[in-house]
Amino acid sequence: MRSSSKLPKRILARNQDGGFFEVSLYDDQLTKEVIVEMTLKIKSAFPTLPPGFFDTLQDRIKENGFTNQRLKDAVNHVIDNCVYPTPTVANFMSFDKKVKLYSHVDITYMLNDNPKAFEYYRPIKFNSAYPVYASLIDIEKYNLELAKIKNYAPK
């Protein structure tokens, strides 16, 4: 995961209603060395996995846009949390650290359900023409940098 508080540009998913979108906090590169290192670590932790498992896993790692740090974190997470005798490829693929981002309009719509919505979200620095908002929880958890917006005074 990045040590910087700026988020990567890659949007992973958008809510079908046009609301929030998600970005992964991982933006480093994927190298063959780390793929080999993590494959050996998985083989050591789960020695009964068939050889074909690793071919499929390596293919899916590349296709799903994994980075070195995401792969390391996923492998460690699966080793620490696998409840079955052996993991599945999906156990690794489902691991990511994402942040939901919202537009000003999205937060305004939230006011219908929660009149204090703007108290729980703040604008953050993001490579966008318009301000985007993240929850205070995510800002704290991932050390996101607040945006400086003229005439904006959080309550």
Secondary structure, 3 states (H helix, E strand, C coil): CCCCCCCCCCEEEECCCCCCEEEECCCCCCCHHHHHHHHHHHHHHCCCCCHHHHHHHHHHHHHCCCCHHHHHHHHHHHHHHCCCCCCCHHHHHCCCCEEEEEEHHHHHHHCCCCCCHHHCEEEECCCCCCCEEEEHHHHHHHCCCECCCCCCCCC
